[in-house]
């Protein structure tokens, strides 16, 4: 019995994989918007501060500017990941961004539930 020493390349870029990636990138954009809206709500209620130092001043003083900055940073990033979708690093980046936003939204949910229990 002989074994092949040649590496086996996994195909990147099948239609099914691109459908998944498309959904992941759309979810990132939606989660970004949810994060922005929830963050502004907490800030306006006086219950939280923006954690991102680069966006803190906008979040606390210019809600529209904050929203535009969030959209203006994340949406082109998602498009860039889509453009390079055949590269493994872009796939890793997309799933990493998805995981981060997922955890951020879980944090918002935990904060919301703590307020409901306390109130």
Biopython code that builds the backbone (N, CA, C, O; Angstrom):
import numpy as np
from Bio.PDB.StructureBuilder import StructureBuilder

atoms = [
    (1, "UNK", "N", (0.852, -1.166, 0.000)),
    (1, "UNK", "CA", (0.000, 0.000, 0.000)),
    (1, "UNK", "C", (0.897, 1.228, 0.000)),
    (1, "UNK", "O", (1.757, 1.367, 0.869)),
    (2, "UNK", "N", (0.706, 2.110, -0.958)),
    (2, "UNK", "CA", (1.517, 3.314, -1.093)),
    (2, "UNK", "C", (0.671, 4.540, -0.753)),
    (2, "UNK", "O", (-0.501, 4.636, -1.119)),
    (3, "UNK", "N", (1.298, 5.464, -0.049)),
    (3, "UNK", "CA", (0.638, 6.708, 0.295)),
    (3, "UNK", "C", (1.225, 7.838, -0.536)),
    (3, "UNK", "O", (2.428, 7.876, -0.793)),
    (4, "UNK", "N", (0.383, 8.734, -0.944)),
    (4, "UNK", "CA", (0.835, 9.877, -1.723)),
    (4, "UNK", "C", (1.354, 10.955, -0.787)),
    (4, "UNK", "O", (0.703, 11.294, 0.201)),
    (5, "UNK", "N", (2.510, 11.485, -1.094)),
    (5, "UNK", "CA", (3.082, 12.553, -0.273)),
    (5, "UNK", "C", (2.644, 13.928, -0.751)),
    (5, "UNK", "O", (2.953, 14.936, -0.116)),
    (6, "UNK", "N", (1.935, 13.976, -1.851)),
    (6, "UNK", "CA", (1.505, 15.267, -2.392)),
    (6, "UNK", "C", (0.402, 15.859, -1.517)),
    (6, "UNK", "O", (-0.513, 15.146, -1.105)),
    (7, "UNK", "N", (0.485, 17.150, -1.234)),
    (7, "UNK", "CA", (-0.567, 17.781, -0.424)),
    (7, "UNK", "C", (-1.886, 17.821, -1.193)),
    (7, "UNK", "O", (-1.913, 17.965, -2.416)),
    (8, "UNK", "N", (-2.953, 17.691, -0.455)),
    (8, "UNK", "CA", (-4.285, 17.752, -1.050)),
    (8, "UNK", "C", (-4.819, 19.157, -0.826)),
    (8, "UNK", "O", (-4.939, 19.613, 0.311)),
    (9, "UNK", "N", (-5.135, 19.831, -1.908)),
    (9, "UNK", "CA", (-5.656, 21.187, -1.806)),
    (9, "UNK", "C", (-7.165, 21.144, -1.653)),
    (9, "UNK", "O", (-7.861, 20.493, -2.432)),
    (10, "UNK", "N", (-7.655, 21.831, -0.661)),
    (10, "UNK", "CA", (-9.096, 21.944, -0.486)),
    (10, "UNK", "C", (-9.595, 23.058, -1.393)),
    (10, "UNK", "O", (-8.981, 24.123, -1.463)),
    (11, "UNK", "N", (-10.686, 22.825, -2.078)),
    (11, "UNK", "CA", (-11.172, 23.878, -2.974)),
    (11, "UNK", "C", (-11.739, 25.056, -2.188)),
    (11, "UNK", "O", (-12.551, 24.881, -1.280)),
    (12, "UNK", "N", (-11.306, 26.238, -2.546)),
    (12, "UNK", "CA", (-11.854, 27.464, -1.969)),
    (12, "UNK", "C", (-12.588, 28.169, -3.095)),
    (12, "UNK", "O", (-12.022, 28.428, -4.157)),
    (13, "UNK", "N", (-13.821, 28.469, -2.856)),
    (13, "UNK", "CA", (-14.553, 29.197, -3.861)),
    (13, "UNK", "C", (-15.674, 28.428, -4.519)),
    (13, "UNK", "O", (-16.075, 28.756, -5.636)),
    (14, "UNK", "N", (-16.185, 27.418, -3.857)),
    (14, "UNK", "CA", (-17.341, 26.747, -4.415)),
    (14, "UNK", "C", (-18.565, 27.646, -4.230)),
    (14, "UNK", "O", (-18.565, 28.551, -3.395)),
    (15, "UNK", "N", (-19.597, 27.382, -5.015)),
    (15, "UNK", "CA", (-20.808, 28.191, -4.915)),
    (15, "UNK", "C", (-21.387, 28.154, -3.503)),
    (15, "UNK", "O", (-21.844, 29.173, -2.986)),
    (16, "UNK", "N", (-21.366, 26.986, -2.890)),
    (16, "UNK", "CA", (-21.910, 26.858, -1.531)),
    (16, "UNK", "C", (-21.090, 27.673, -0.530)),
    (16, "UNK", "O", (-21.654, 28.323, 0.351)),
    (17, "UNK", "N", (-19.779, 27.640, -0.661)),
    (17, "UNK", "CA", (-18.927, 28.417, 0.235)),
    (17, "UNK", "C", (-19.164, 29.915, 0.058)),
    (17, "UNK", "O", (-19.191, 30.663, 1.036)),
    (18, "UNK", "N", (-19.334, 30.348, -1.177)),
    (18, "UNK", "CA", (-19.584, 31.762, -1.415)),
    (18, "UNK", "C", (-20.948, 32.193, -0.885)),
    (18, "UNK", "O", (-21.103, 33.327, -0.432)),
    (19, "UNK", "N", (-21.932, 31.309, -0.935)),
    (19, "UNK", "CA", (-23.240, 31.642, -0.340)),
    (19, "UNK", "C", (-23.099, 31.826, 1.163)),
    (19, "UNK", "O", (-23.667, 32.755, 1.736)),
    (20, "UNK", "N", (-22.343, 30.942, 1.800)),
    (20, "UNK", "CA", (-22.109, 31.070, 3.243)),
    (20, "UNK", "C", (-21.385, 32.371, 3.555)),
    (20, "UNK", "O", (-21.770, 33.107, 4.464)),
    (21, "UNK", "N", (-20.338, 32.647, 2.796)),
    (21, "UNK", "CA", (-19.560, 33.860, 3.042)),
    (21, "UNK", "C", (-20.415, 35.101, 2.822)),
    (21, "UNK", "O", (-20.318, 36.058, 3.590)),
    (22, "UNK", "N", (-21.244, 35.103, 1.792)),
    (22, "UNK", "CA", (-22.143, 36.221, 1.534)),
    (22, "UNK", "C", (-23.043, 36.461, 2.748)),
    (22, "UNK", "O", (-23.227, 37.602, 3.172)),
    (23, "UNK", "N", (-23.593, 35.399, 3.297)),
    (23, "UNK", "CA", (-24.445, 35.523, 4.486)),
    (23, "UNK", "C", (-23.678, 36.020, 5.694)),
    (23, "UNK", "O", (-24.187, 36.838, 6.460)),
    (24, "UNK", "N", (-22.468, 35.537, 5.871)),
    (24, "UNK", "CA", (-21.630, 35.971, 6.995)),
    (24, "UNK", "C", (-21.328, 37.466, 6.881)),
    (24, "UNK", "O", (-21.415, 38.193, 7.870)),
    (25, "UNK", "N", (-20.979, 37.920, 5.693)),
    (25, "UNK", "CA", (-20.648, 39.339, 5.507)),
    (25, "UNK", "C", (-21.873, 40.228, 5.680)),
    (25, "UNK", "O", (-21.768, 41.319, 6.239)),
    (26, "UNK", "N", (-23.020, 39.783, 5.213)),
    (26, "UNK", "CA", (-24.254, 40.548, 5.437)),
    (26, "UNK", "C", (-24.586, 40.605, 6.920)),
    (26, "UNK", "O", (-25.031, 41.635, 7.425)),
    (27, "UNK", "N", (-24.369, 39.497, 7.611)),
    (27, "UNK", "CA", (-24.618, 39.468, 9.058)),
    (27, "UNK", "C", (-23.687, 40.435, 9.788)),
    (27, "UNK", "O", (-24.101, 41.080, 10.752)),
    (28, "UNK", "N", (-22.448, 40.541, 9.343)),
    (28, "UNK", "CA", (-21.505, 41.482, 9.962)),
    (28, "UNK", "C", (-22.016, 42.911, 9.834)),
    (28, "UNK", "O", (-21.978, 43.670, 10.802)),
    (29, "UNK", "N", (-22.490, 43.283, 8.658)),
    (29, "UNK", "CA", (-22.995, 44.641, 8.440)),
    (29, "UNK", "C", (-24.220, 44.892, 9.316)),
    (29, "UNK", "O", (-24.340, 45.964, 9.909)),
    (30, "UNK", "N", (-25.123, 43.931, 9.405)),
    (30, "UNK", "CA", (-26.326, 44.078, 10.233)),
    (30, "UNK", "C", (-25.962, 44.147, 11.712)),
    (30, "UNK", "O", (-26.505, 44.972, 12.446)),
    (31, "UNK", "N", (-25.048, 43.287, 12.151)),
    (31, "UNK", "CA", (-24.640, 43.313, 13.557)),
    (31, "UNK", "C", (-23.935, 44.617, 13.894)),
    (31, "UNK", "O", (-24.080, 45.122, 15.008)),
    (32, "UNK", "N", (-23.171, 45.175, 12.952)),
    (32, "UNK", "CA", (-22.535, 46.471, 13.152)),
    (32, "UNK", "C", (-23.587, 47.547, 13.391)),
    (32, "UNK", "O", (-23.443, 48.371, 14.294)),
    (33, "UNK", "N", (-24.648, 47.540, 12.581)),
    (33, "UNK", "CA", (-25.720, 48.527, 12.753)),
    (33, "UNK", "C", (-26.430, 48.341, 14.093)),
    (33, "UNK", "O", (-26.725, 49.318, 14.782)),
    (34, "UNK", "N", (-26.701, 47.101, 14.459)),
    (34, "UNK", "CA", (-27.335, 46.836, 15.762)),
    (34, "UNK", "C", (-26.451, 47.315, 16.910)),
    (34, "UNK", "O", (-26.932, 47.920, 17.868)),
    (35, "UNK", "N", (-25.172, 47.040, 16.801)),
    (35, "UNK", "CA", (-24.232, 47.491, 17.829)),
    (35, "UNK", "C", (-24.253, 49.013, 17.940)),
    (35, "UNK", "O", (-24.266, 49.558, 19.044)),
    (36, "UNK", "N", (-24.256, 49.693, 16.808)),
    (36, "UNK", "CA", (-24.257, 51.158, 16.826)),
    (36, "UNK", "C", (-25.526, 51.703, 17.469)),
    (36, "UNK", "O", (-25.460, 52.604, 18.306)),
    (37, "UNK", "N", (-26.674, 51.167, 17.086)),
    (37, "UNK", "CA", (-27.949, 51.642, 17.638)),
    (37, "UNK", "C", (-28.019, 51.368, 19.138)),
    (37, "UNK", "O", (-28.392, 52.247, 19.914)),
    (38, "UNK", "N", (-27.664, 50.158, 19.544)),
    (38, "UNK", "CA", (-27.713, 49.820, 20.970)),
    (38, "UNK", "C", (-26.716, 50.654, 21.773)),
    (38, "UNK", "O", (-27.024, 51.116, 22.872)),
    (39, "UNK", "N", (-25.528, 50.841, 21.221)),
    (39, "UNK", "CA", (-24.525, 51.655, 21.915)),
    (39, "UNK", "C", (-25.023, 53.076, 22.118)),
    (39, "UNK", "O", (-24.901, 53.629, 23.211)),
    (40, "UNK", "N", (-25.585, 53.669, 21.070)),
    (40, "UNK", "CA", (-26.115, 55.029, 21.204)),
    (40, "UNK", "C", (-27.246, 55.078, 22.219)),
    (40, "UNK", "O", (-27.357, 56.044, 22.974)),
    (41, "UNK", "N", (-28.079, 54.060, 22.249)),
    (41, "UNK", "CA", (-29.158, 54.007, 23.238)),
    (41, "UNK", "C", (-28.627, 53.987, 24.658)),
    (41, "UNK", "O", (-29.127, 54.708, 25.521)),
    (42, "UNK", "N", (-27.615, 53.162, 24.905)),
    (42, "UNK", "CA", (-27.028, 53.081, 26.255)),
    (42, "UNK", "C", (-26.357, 54.393, 26.627)),
    (42, "UNK", "O", (-26.457, 54.845, 27.768)),
    (43, "UNK", "N", (-25.674, 55.007, 25.667)),
    (43, "UNK", "CA", (-24.990, 56.273, 25.939)),
    (43, "UNK", "C", (-26.000, 57.374, 26.239)),
    (43, "UNK", "O", (-25.827, 58.125, 27.198)),
    (44, "UNK", "N", (-27.049, 57.478, 25.431)),
    (44, "UNK", "CA", (-28.050, 58.526, 25.640)),
    (44, "UNK", "C", (-28.815, 58.323, 26.937)),
    (44, "UNK", "O", (-29.301, 59.288, 27.527)),
    (45, "UNK", "N", (-28.927, 57.075, 27.388)),
    (45, "UNK", "CA", (-29.584, 56.807, 28.663)),
    (45, "UNK", "C", (-28.630, 57.030, 29.838)),
    (45, "UNK", "O", (-29.037, 56.941, 30.996)),
    (46, "UNK", "N", (-27.368, 57.317, 29.541)),
    (46, "UNK", "CA", (-26.384, 57.547, 30.598)),
    (46, "UNK", "C", (-25.924, 56.270, 31.278)),
    (46, "UNK", "O", (-25.440, 56.315, 32.409)),
    (47, "UNK", "N", (-26.065, 55.130, 30.608)),
    (47, "UNK", "CA", (-25.739, 53.849, 31.227)),
    (47, "UNK", "C", (-24.420, 53.246, 30.760)),
    (47, "UNK", "O", (-23.942, 52.273, 31.342)),
    (48, "UNK", "N", (-23.830, 53.818, 29.715)),
    (48, "UNK", "CA", (-22.598, 53.226, 29.177)),
    (48, "UNK", "C", (-21.794, 54.281, 28.435)),
    (48, "UNK", "O", (-22.262, 55.392, 28.185)),
    (49, "UNK", "N", (-20.573, 53.900, 28.093)),
    (49, "UNK", "CA", (-19.696, 54.718, 27.274)),
    (49, "UNK", "C", (-19.199, 53.869, 26.120)),
    (49, "UNK", "O", (-19.142, 52.643, 26.219)),
    (50, "UNK", "N", (-18.844, 54.519, 25.034)),
    (50, "UNK", "CA", (-18.282, 53.807, 23.886)),
    (50, "UNK", "C", (-16.917, 53.253, 24.263)),
    (50, "UNK", "O", (-16.069, 53.977, 24.785)),
    (51, "UNK", "N", (-16.707, 51.965, 23.998)),
    (51, "UNK", "CA", (-15.446, 51.317, 24.351)),
    (51, "UNK", "C", (-14.337, 51.615, 23.342)),
    (51, "UNK", "O", (-13.160, 51.605, 23.703)),
    (52, "UNK", "N", (-14.694, 51.877, 22.092)),
    (52, "UNK", "CA", (-13.713, 52.144, 21.053)),
    (52, "UNK", "C", (-13.202, 53.578, 21.200)),
    (52, "UNK", "O", (-13.955, 54.534, 21.011)),
    (53, "UNK", "N", (-11.943, 53.719, 21.531)),
    (53, "UNK", "CA", (-11.361, 55.046, 21.774)),
    (53, "UNK", "C", (-11.414, 55.936, 20.542)),
    (53, "UNK", "O", (-11.518, 57.156, 20.667)),
    (54, "UNK", "N", (-11.344, 55.348, 19.358)),
    (54, "UNK", "CA", (-11.367, 56.145, 18.124)),
    (54, "UNK", "C", (-12.742, 56.738, 17.840)),
    (54, "UNK", "O", (-12.849, 57.786, 17.203)),
    (55, "UNK", "N", (-13.787, 56.076, 18.309)),
    (55, "UNK", "CA", (-15.150, 56.532, 18.035)),
    (55, "UNK", "C", (-15.836, 57.150, 19.251)),
    (55, "UNK", "O", (-16.978, 57.601, 19.157)),
    (56, "UNK", "N", (-15.155, 57.174, 20.377)),
    (56, "UNK", "CA", (-15.765, 57.632, 21.628)),
    (56, "UNK", "C", (-16.305, 59.058, 21.533)),
    (56, "UNK", "O", (-17.440, 59.319, 21.932)),
    (57, "UNK", "N", (-15.503, 59.977, 21.011)),
    (57, "UNK", "CA", (-15.953, 61.371, 20.928)),
    (57, "UNK", "C", (-17.179, 61.507, 20.032)),
    (57, "UNK", "O", (-18.108, 62.247, 20.357)),
    (58, "UNK", "N", (-17.186, 60.800, 18.913)),
    (58, "UNK", "CA", (-18.356, 60.846, 18.031)),
    (58, "UNK", "C", (-19.584, 60.259, 18.709)),
    (58, "UNK", "O", (-20.675, 60.825, 18.630)),
    (59, "UNK", "N", (-19.407, 59.136, 19.368)),
    (59, "UNK", "CA", (-20.546, 58.467, 20.009)),
    (59, "UNK", "C", (-21.175, 59.348, 21.082)),
    (59, "UNK", "O", (-22.392, 59.327, 21.266)),
    (60, "UNK", "N", (-20.368, 60.110, 21.781)),
    (60, "UNK", "CA", (-20.879, 60.930, 22.875)),
    (60, "UNK", "C", (-21.306, 62.325, 22.447)),
    (60, "UNK", "O", (-21.996, 63.018, 23.194)),
    (61, "UNK", "N", (-20.897, 62.750, 21.235)),
    (61, "UNK", "CA", (-21.235, 64.114, 20.853)),
    (61, "UNK", "C", (-21.920, 64.267, 19.509)),
    (61, "UNK", "O", (-22.513, 65.311, 19.236)),
    (62, "UNK", "N", (-21.851, 63.253, 18.669)),
    (62, "UNK", "CA", (-22.394, 63.379, 17.324)),
    (62, "UNK", "C", (-22.918, 62.011, 16.875)),
    (62, "UNK", "O", (-22.202, 61.241, 16.237)),
    (63, "UNK", "N", (-24.162, 61.725, 17.215)),
    (63, "UNK", "CA", (-24.732, 60.412, 16.930)),
    (63, "UNK", "C", (-24.717, 60.091, 15.438)),
    (63, "UNK", "O", (-24.403, 58.966, 15.047)),
    (64, "UNK", "N", (-25.054, 61.070, 14.609)),
    (64, "UNK", "CA", (-25.068, 60.830, 13.162)),
    (64, "UNK", "C", (-23.659, 60.553, 12.655)),
    (64, "UNK", "O", (-23.462, 59.661, 11.831)),
    (65, "UNK", "N", (-22.691, 61.300, 13.136)),
    (65, "UNK", "CA", (-21.300, 61.074, 12.757)),
    (65, "UNK", "C", (-20.827, 59.695, 13.185)),
    (65, "UNK", "O", (-20.095, 59.022, 12.460)),
    (66, "UNK", "N", (-21.255, 59.286, 14.374)),
    (66, "UNK", "CA", (-20.907, 57.962, 14.879)),
    (66, "UNK", "C", (-21.467, 56.872, 13.969)),
    (66, "UNK", "O", (-20.761, 55.932, 13.605)),
    (67, "UNK", "N", (-22.740, 57.006, 13.606)),
    (67, "UNK", "CA", (-23.365, 56.015, 12.727)),
    (67, "UNK", "C", (-22.666, 55.973, 11.370)),
    (67, "UNK", "O", (-22.387, 54.899, 10.837)),
    (68, "UNK", "N", (-22.387, 57.153, 10.821)),
    (68, "UNK", "CA", (-21.717, 57.202, 9.519)),
    (68, "UNK", "C", (-20.311, 56.610, 9.590)),
    (68, "UNK", "O", (-19.876, 55.937, 8.656)),
    (69, "UNK", "N", (-19.604, 56.852, 10.679)),
    (69, "UNK", "CA", (-18.261, 56.287, 10.841)),
    (69, "UNK", "C", (-18.326, 54.765, 10.937)),
    (69, "UNK", "O", (-17.530, 54.065, 10.311)),
    (70, "UNK", "N", (-19.277, 54.252, 11.724)),
    (70, "UNK", "CA", (-19.410, 52.794, 11.851)),
    (70, "UNK", "C", (-19.736, 52.168, 10.496)),
    (70, "UNK", "O", (-19.130, 51.173, 10.100)),
    (71, "UNK", "N", (-20.691, 52.755, 9.796)),
    (71, "UNK", "CA", (-21.065, 52.227, 8.485)),
    (71, "UNK", "C", (-19.909, 52.397, 7.496)),
    (71, "UNK", "O", (-19.624, 51.509, 6.692)),
    (72, "UNK", "N", (-19.256, 53.549, 7.573)),
    (72, "UNK", "CA", (-18.170, 53.857, 6.653)),
    (72, "UNK", "C", (-16.919, 53.034, 6.855)),
    (72, "UNK", "O", (-16.088, 52.945, 5.951)),
    (73, "UNK", "N", (-16.764, 52.432, 8.017)),
    (73, "UNK", "CA", (-15.607, 51.579, 8.268)),
    (73, "UNK", "C", (-15.915, 50.103, 8.014)),
    (73, "UNK", "O", (-15.126, 49.402, 7.379)),
    (74, "UNK", "N", (-17.040, 49.641, 8.500)),
    (74, "UNK", "CA", (-17.345, 48.213, 8.440)),
    (74, "UNK", "C", (-17.838, 47.776, 7.068)),
    (74, "UNK", "O", (-17.425, 46.724, 6.579)),
    (75, "UNK", "N", (-18.700, 48.546, 6.443)),
    (75, "UNK", "CA", (-19.244, 48.148, 5.137)),
    (75, "UNK", "C", (-18.162, 48.016, 4.063)),
    (75, "UNK", "O", (-18.137, 47.007, 3.358)),
    (76, "UNK", "N", (-17.270, 48.995, 3.912)),
    (76, "UNK", "CA", (-16.183, 48.792, 2.939)),
    (76, "UNK", "C", (-15.261, 47.630, 3.313)),
    (76, "UNK", "O", (-14.714, 46.956, 2.440)),
    (77, "UNK", "N", (-15.096, 47.405, 4.615)),
    (77, "UNK", "CA", (-14.304, 46.252, 5.050)),
    (77, "UNK", "C", (-14.935, 44.944, 4.611)),
    (77, "UNK", "O", (-14.240, 44.030, 4.167)),
    (78, "UNK", "N", (-16.251, 44.856, 4.735)),
    (78, "UNK", "CA", (-16.963, 43.653, 4.285)),
    (78, "UNK", "C", (-16.838, 43.498, 2.774)),
    (78, "UNK", "O", (-16.658, 42.387, 2.274)),
    (79, "UNK", "N", (-16.933, 44.606, 2.047)),
    (79, "UNK", "CA", (-16.760, 44.541, 0.588)),
    (79, "UNK", "C", (-15.344, 44.098, 0.205)),
    (79, "UNK", "O", (-15.159, 43.346, -0.752)),
    (80, "UNK", "N", (-14.370, 44.563, 0.947)),
    (80, "UNK", "CA", (-12.992, 44.163, 0.688)),
    (80, "UNK", "C", (-12.802, 42.663, 0.929)),
    (80, "UNK", "O", (-12.135, 41.979, 0.153)),
    (81, "UNK", "N", (-13.393, 42.166, 2.005)),
    (81, "UNK", "CA", (-13.313, 40.732, 2.269)),
    (81, "UNK", "C", (-14.000, 39.942, 1.159)),
    (81, "UNK", "O", (-13.527, 38.874, 0.772)),
    (82, "UNK", "N", (-15.106, 40.461, 0.649)),
    (82, "UNK", "CA", (-15.802, 39.781, -0.451)),
    (82, "UNK", "C", (-14.941, 39.796, -1.722)),
    (82, "UNK", "O", (-14.872, 38.807, -2.452)),
    (83, "UNK", "N", (-14.299, 40.918, -1.964)),
    (83, "UNK", "CA", (-13.455, 41.024, -3.168)),
    (83, "UNK", "C", (-12.337, 39.988, -3.158)),
    (83, "UNK", "O", (-11.996, 39.427, -4.199)),
    (84, "UNK", "N", (-11.771, 39.737, -1.988)),
    (84, "UNK", "CA", (-10.670, 38.781, -1.856)),
    (84, "UNK", "C", (-11.140, 37.437, -1.299)),
    (84, "UNK", "O", (-10.382, 36.732, -0.634)),
    (85, "UNK", "N", (-12.383, 37.096, -1.575)),
    (85, "UNK", "CA", (-13.004, 35.903, -1.007)),
    (85, "UNK", "C", (-12.309, 34.599, -1.366)),
    (85, "UNK", "O", (-12.528, 33.595, -0.689)),
    (86, "UNK", "N", (-11.506, 34.574, -2.369)),
    (86, "UNK", "CA", (-10.813, 33.343, -2.745)),
    (86, "UNK", "C", (-9.509, 33.155, -1.974)),
    (86, "UNK", "O", (-8.823, 32.148, -2.148)),
    (87, "UNK", "N", (-9.174, 34.101, -1.143)),
    (87, "UNK", "CA", (-7.954, 34.002, -0.338)),
    (87, "UNK", "C", (-8.310, 33.543, 1.078)),
    (87, "UNK", "O", (-9.234, 34.074, 1.694)),
    (88, "UNK", "N", (-7.588, 32.576, 1.577)),
    (88, "UNK", "CA", (-7.903, 32.053, 2.917)),
    (88, "UNK", "C", (-7.901, 33.116, 4.008)),
    (88, "UNK", "O", (-8.717, 33.046, 4.927)),
    (89, "UNK", "N", (-7.008, 34.097, 3.933)),
    (89, "UNK", "CA", (-6.945, 35.130, 4.963)),
    (89, "UNK", "C", (-8.228, 35.956, 5.000)),
    (89, "UNK", "O", (-8.662, 36.377, 6.073)),
    (90, "UNK", "N", (-8.832, 36.187, 3.852)),
    (90, "UNK", "CA", (-10.105, 36.925, 3.812)),
    (90, "UNK", "C", (-11.210, 36.121, 4.492)),
    (90, "UNK", "O", (-12.058, 36.687, 5.181)),
    (91, "UNK", "N", (-11.200, 34.824, 4.300)),
    (91, "UNK", "CA", (-12.195, 33.963, 4.939)),
    (91, "UNK", "C", (-12.008, 33.990, 6.456)),
    (91, "UNK", "O", (-12.975, 34.114, 7.207)),
    (92, "UNK", "N", (-10.776, 33.875, 6.891)),
    (92, "UNK", "CA", (-10.479, 33.931, 8.326)),
    (92, "UNK", "C", (-10.895, 35.292, 8.887)),
    (92, "UNK", "O", (-11.475, 35.365, 9.970)),
    (93, "UNK", "N", (-10.602, 36.363, 8.158)),
    (93, "UNK", "CA", (-10.986, 37.705, 8.593)),
    (93, "UNK", "C", (-12.492, 37.856, 8.722)),
    (93, "UNK", "O", (-12.979, 38.469, 9.672)),
    (94, "UNK", "N", (-13.232, 37.297, 7.765)),
    (94, "UNK", "CA", (-14.696, 37.393, 7.807)),
    (94, "UNK", "C", (-15.245, 36.658, 9.023)),
    (94, "UNK", "O", (-16.106, 37.182, 9.731)),
    (95, "UNK", "N", (-14.757, 35.458, 9.266)),
    (95, "UNK", "CA", (-15.255, 34.712, 10.422)),
    (95, "UNK", "C", (-14.795, 35.327, 11.735)),
    (95, "UNK", "O", (-15.512, 35.264, 12.734)),
    (96, "UNK", "N", (-13.602, 35.923, 11.743)),
    (96, "UNK", "CA", (-13.143, 36.627, 12.938)),
    (96, "UNK", "C", (-14.010, 37.835, 13.250)),
    (96, "UNK", "O", (-14.381, 38.056, 14.403)),
    (97, "UNK", "N", (-14.335, 38.620, 12.225)),
    (97, "UNK", "CA", (-15.199, 39.789, 12.419)),
    (97, "UNK", "C", (-16.590, 39.364, 12.874)),
    (97, "UNK", "O", (-17.193, 39.997, 13.741)),
    (98, "UNK", "N", (-17.092, 38.286, 12.277)),
    (98, "UNK", "CA", (-18.401, 37.773, 12.680)),
    (98, "UNK", "C", (-18.385, 37.378, 14.152)),
    (98, "UNK", "O", (-19.306, 37.717, 14.894)),
    (99, "UNK", "N", (-17.357, 36.671, 14.575)),
    (99, "UNK", "CA", (-17.254, 36.237, 15.969)),
    (99, "UNK", "C", (-17.186, 37.434, 16.915)),
    (99, "UNK", "O", (-17.827, 37.428, 17.966)),
    (100, "UNK", "N", (-16.425, 38.444, 16.557)),
    (100, "UNK", "CA", (-16.305, 39.633, 17.410)),
    (100, "UNK", "C", (-17.651, 40.329, 17.551)),
    (100, "UNK", "O", (-18.053, 40.670, 18.663)),
    (101, "UNK", "N", (-18.352, 40.545, 16.443)),
    (101, "UNK", "CA", (-19.659, 41.209, 16.524)),
    (101, "UNK", "C", (-20.676, 40.344, 17.253)),
    (101, "UNK", "O", (-21.538, 40.864, 17.962)),
    (102, "UNK", "N", (-20.586, 39.050, 17.087)),
    (102, "UNK", "CA", (-21.471, 38.146, 17.816)),
    (102, "UNK", "C", (-21.267, 38.313, 19.320)),
    (102, "UNK", "O", (-22.232, 38.401, 20.079)),
    (103, "UNK", "N", (-20.015, 38.354, 19.739)),
    (103, "UNK", "CA", (-19.711, 38.523, 21.164)),
    (103, "UNK", "C", (-20.129, 39.901, 21.670)),
    (103, "UNK", "O", (-20.604, 40.027, 22.798)),
    (104, "UNK", "N", (-19.958, 40.925, 20.852)),
    (104, "UNK", "CA", (-20.390, 42.278, 21.231)),
    (104, "UNK", "C", (-21.901, 42.306, 21.441)),
    (104, "UNK", "O", (-22.386, 42.889, 22.411)),
    (105, "UNK", "N", (-22.645, 41.677, 20.533)),
    (105, "UNK", "CA", (-24.102, 41.659, 20.679)),
    (105, "UNK", "C", (-24.541, 40.817, 21.868)),
    (105, "UNK", "O", (-25.546, 41.132, 22.506)),
    (106, "UNK", "N", (-23.812, 39.759, 22.175)),
    (106, "UNK", "CA", (-24.105, 39.002, 23.401)),
    (106, "UNK", "C", (-23.903, 39.883, 24.629)),
    (106, "UNK", "O", (-24.658, 39.796, 25.598)),
    (107, "UNK", "N", (-22.887, 40.725, 24.581)),
    (107, "UNK", "CA", (-22.638, 41.656, 25.686)),
    (107, "UNK", "C", (-23.805, 42.639, 25.827)),
    (107, "UNK", "O", (-24.255, 42.917, 26.939)),
    (108, "UNK", "N", (-24.289, 43.159, 24.705)),
    (108, "UNK", "CA", (-25.462, 44.041, 24.744)),
    (108, "UNK", "C", (-26.662, 43.305, 25.345)),
    (108, "UNK", "O", (-27.391, 43.867, 26.163)),
    (109, "UNK", "N", (-26.861, 42.071, 24.947)),
    (109, "UNK", "CA", (-27.969, 41.284, 25.460)),
    (109, "UNK", "C", (-27.832, 41.037, 26.957)),
    (109, "UNK", "O", (-28.812, 41.126, 27.697)),
    (110, "UNK", "N", (-26.638, 40.733, 27.395)),
    (110, "UNK", "CA", (-26.388, 40.514, 28.829)),
    (110, "UNK", "C", (-26.653, 41.805, 29.611)),
    (110, "UNK", "O", (-27.247, 41.764, 30.688)),
    (111, "UNK", "N", (-26.223, 42.928, 29.082)),
    (111, "UNK", "CA", (-26.455, 44.214, 29.731)),
    (111, "UNK", "C", (-27.952, 44.511, 29.813)),
    (111, "UNK", "O", (-28.451, 44.979, 30.837)),
    (112, "UNK", "N", (-28.658, 44.229, 28.710)),
    (112, "UNK", "CA", (-30.109, 44.441, 28.696)),
    (112, "UNK", "C", (-30.822, 43.576, 29.731)),
    (112, "UNK", "O", (-31.709, 44.044, 30.446)),
    (113, "UNK", "N", (-30.427, 42.327, 29.798)),
    (113, "UNK", "CA", (-31.084, 41.428, 30.746)),
    (113, "UNK", "C", (-30.778, 41.837, 32.193)),
    (113, "UNK", "O", (-31.631, 41.696, 33.069)),
    (114, "UNK", "N", (-29.568, 42.342, 32.443)),
    (114, "UNK", "CA", (-29.243, 42.806, 33.786)),
    (114, "UNK", "C", (-30.094, 43.995, 34.165)),
    (114, "UNK", "O", (-30.492, 44.119, 35.323)),
    (115, "UNK", "N", (-30.388, 44.879, 33.216)),
    (115, "UNK", "CA", (-31.238, 46.026, 33.496)),
    (115, "UNK", "C", (-32.682, 45.598, 33.778)),
    (115, "UNK", "O", (-33.346, 46.164, 34.645)),
    (116, "UNK", "N", (-33.153, 44.605, 33.044)),
    (116, "UNK", "CA", (-34.520, 44.113, 33.242)),
    (116, "UNK", "C", (-34.632, 43.469, 34.619)),
    (116, "UNK", "O", (-35.602, 43.712, 35.337)),
    (117, "UNK", "N", (-33.669, 42.666, 34.989)),
    (117, "UNK", "CA", (-33.708, 41.996, 36.303)),
    (117, "UNK", "C", (-33.606, 43.021, 37.426)),
    (117, "UNK", "O", (-34.284, 42.899, 38.445)),
    (118, "UNK", "N", (-32.758, 44.032, 37.241)),
    (118, "UNK", "CA", (-32.555, 45.051, 38.289)),
    (118, "UNK", "C", (-33.766, 45.987, 38.400)),
    (118, "UNK", "O", (-34.046, 46.534, 39.467)),
    (119, "UNK", "N", (-34.476, 46.160, 37.283)),
    (119, "UNK", "CA", (-35.557, 47.138, 37.281)),
    (119, "UNK", "C", (-36.819, 46.531, 37.683)),
    (119, "UNK", "O", (-37.843, 47.212, 37.738)),
]
sb = StructureBuilder()
sb.init_structure("model")
sb.init_model(0)
sb.init_chain("A")
sb.init_seg("    ")
for serial, (resi, resn, name, xyz) in enumerate(atoms, 1):
    if name == "N":
        sb.init_residue(resn, " ", resi, " ")
    sb.init_atom(name, np.array(xyz, "f"), 0.0, 1.0, " ", f" {name:<3s}", serial, name[0])
structure = sb.get_structure()
